Amino acid sequence: MRLLRTLSLLLAVLAPSAFADSLYQVEMILVRQNAEPVINSRAAPENWDSGAVHLGSDKMSPPRLSNIVDKLSADSSYTVVAHKAWEQNLGDQPVKVAITDGQEQFGQFPVEGVLNLQLGRFTDIDADFWINQFDSNGSVIASEHLAQKDVRTKNNQLNYLDGGHLALLIKITSLTAKPPSAPPPDMQD
């Protein structure tokens, strides 16, 4: 019985550190599925990035999924809208990240959106992205929207979030986890 109490106490002390903030690479590919009809939506609200951390160039990292982007680009069924990779700390507290692509016009971008990420056994994701078209004066004349809420994804795997005519491929990889060790030489045969 004493052993059980000791183990319980030990688990209570160590459990919170299991999900402590660690460094991860997040890589996302925003894709338009050309076979699906485009669904126009309202433009992003003016406060679309409220409370979100904007990615600086110092956080950007080399993408690892370029081979997938090449395959998607070669297939006329898809249009790669944005491809971003960055490093950030993730933990049990949600982190909201603003992502943009293209030239800003009056506070709007051709691609703008937020990812809300929370790490646990899996990573929970909320994704909101808008793809905007501008007129010659820089005003948004058409917008497409991808919204995915409460999606649970596996880490270290490529995850597909289907939003109809828009989709998001995302991979979240730990940069601090130890790689699996090789089996002992006598077990390899």
Secondary structure, DSSP 4 states (H G I P E B T S, - for coil): -HHHHHHHHHHHHHHHHHT--EEEEEEEEEEEETTSPP-B-PPPPTTTTTTPEEPPTTTB---S-HHHHHHHHHSTTEEEEEEEEEEEEE-SS-EEEEEEES--BTTB-SEEEEEEEEESSSEEEEEEEEEEEE-TTS-EEEEEEEEEEEEEE-TTSEEEEEETTEEEEEEEEESSSPPPPPPPGGG--
